[in-house]
Amino acid sequence: MSVPPEALCRLAAAMLERAGAPPAEAREVAQHLVEANLTGHDSHGVVRIPRYVAWIRRGWLVPAAALTPVLETPVLCVLDAGYGFGPVQGRRAVAAGIARARQHGLALVALRHAGHLGRIGAYAEQAVAAGLVALHFVNVAGSLLVAPFGARERRLSTNPFAIGIPTGDDRPFVLDCATSLIAEGKLLVALEGGRPVRTDALMDADGQPTGDPRALYGEGPHSPPDPSRGAGALRPFGEHKGSGLALACELLAGALTGSGTNVRPRDRLYNGMLSILIDPARLGDGDAFLAEVRAFLDWVRAARPVDPVVGTLVPGDPERRTAAERRRNGIPLARPLRAHLAACARDLGVAEALITGALGEEA
Ligand code: NAD
């Protein structure tokens, strides 16, 4: 069944509000999650809500947290998110970087102790919308999921990164990747009745490739699923090169920001993010840069595709394509996920009309 994005957003906001978020924060987080669903990143969409609710109850995620400056110079900014909602604190941090980069051509923002930042591409899109080039490196403290290349023991999180490059039109380059073969949320979605993951996305305890979510979550059912219970691990993408990039993300986002790496056990899961923002207009002719980017990306898109139905895409195209389709037809949510969300919403005391309005009468 596909659900209307607006109704899903209202339900998500109501759930977060009932869990303790101020209304404006609840709406902002809900919009971020539903936007992730719209762009096709269901792994970072509403499937996360029961986990966020559990984290708020445990005190891991702090509604209405302040964003505290640790250091502020004209181009540098170190900010402590106080374990507040990632989509709220991440957007504020990037806004602080945008203001600096507009004024000085360059900005570096080190964000510490953010609640789960969700879809990292959202922050690249935010900077790109302001005409800036953006690089974001992220670590996930308290989340040991991935075995580095050559190992069969977990040392890494899914350490995502995103790179945004404006084009001056509505088709910017936005590369937004976990450094694991798949984001952990894709397994969560698979557990909730969604599409199965690729058969080599994980390794079992002996280091053998598998697509079985139990390698991460152990034997179920669990609510919410706990990825620390399995004896296996996620695998990095790109063999030793992706594994090296994951380590770089951990060092830049965990060590350089002061947020902390996974070398120490953590009492909760949180993100660090190092963002570098560049105003391309300061490096020369801004219009010529945009024209060159557009010409290059269009030339890439014109390469003869392997599959003519899909075409040759550049990063950002799949998200735009999926969003256009889902805005028209709704967001597909598997029945187990709808049931899980409905149960969580009822437990929180959300009005029945909001639940059935988003998830259908049978939810
Ligand atoms: P993915 O594999 O679906 O996409 C990765 C990138 O590849 C995207 O930029 C996409 O535009 C591009 N792409 C996809 N198909 C393409 C094609 N056919 N041709 C050209 N380019 C194509 O994404 P993922 O690695 O599974 O990550 C999913 C999400 O998880 C991301 O939004 C990421 O930020 C998020 N994430 C967040 C955290 C966190 O802690 N907050 C951790 C890990 C991942």
Residues whose N, C-alpha, C, O or C-beta is under 5 A from the ligand:
A	BS01	NAD	H41 H44 H116 L117 G118 R119 I120 G121 V140 T158 P160 V174 L175 D176 C177 A178 I182 A183 L313 V314 P315 G316 D317 P318
